[in-house]
């Protein structure tokens, strides 16, 4: 079996298939260099919840529950101090209240905290008008990818083996081969990496003058500031405007970041589908499966995707919400 693509999703699928006894080769000329290389790694179904996307939240919650055991299996740490969702001013507080309302429609009750309550939880915050406290976690995707690459070892290679494959899993992120090319589009996301001696204790997500931003601390003192969302047709590169917006918003929420060391500005394409749900399962072409289209949720959904994909390879019916055959697969299929 061949898995095409060595981002966190492709590697997780390959590792699960190997664990179940399948003979797997992972094919990617630059393993781990796509969206996984710049992702912040928020395991945040609550922070990502939105109106009209109950399946995104359902899948995210299910996969978030897998992450503690999954991280232990990989030998990577989790940030488990929780997430604060905050608004800088009164108008931004409305965004916080809206997020609480979205969660309420999904059966998740959270209280909107006062500015005093939020700052008591995270003294590094600047002026905020209120917020939410979520029990979300985070992981360093680069560490997870490195651990998966170590587990798979020589199974990961730049070119396909000479011997043919009895099945193929396509996990090539925002660039799918024909006939599935149009099922996924690239949505650019820019991030800034900083290093500081005074990182926040929590993951901080929020709005500043309507501008969304998140700050994700790492154990090393690195923090990831992200992320812009831009529909585009060009190569994903960091832009002066995008970086400026991120840094301005992050420094307003966490003033101590003004003294942080600038490490890198990076951009990659997120793989988005029309309904913001991934494609995990059979394509209709015998022996060909997709594990793609995870948009903002690739890291969060990696362990669940691996299980669902391996189940589908072994003949189980896919979850209807992520079944690739729910969409027009872009051309005639083999039957």
Helices and strands as residue ranges (DSSP letters): E 2-4, H 8-19, E 25-27, G 35-37, E 42-43, H 45-48, H 54-74, E 78-79, E 83-87, H 90-105, H 115-121, E 130-134, E 137-139, H 141-152, G 153-155, E 156-157, E 168-170, G 181-183, E 185-195, E 203-208, E 211-217, E 222-226, E 230-231, H 240-253, G 255-259, E 261-272, E 279-282, E 288-292, H 298-313, G 324-326
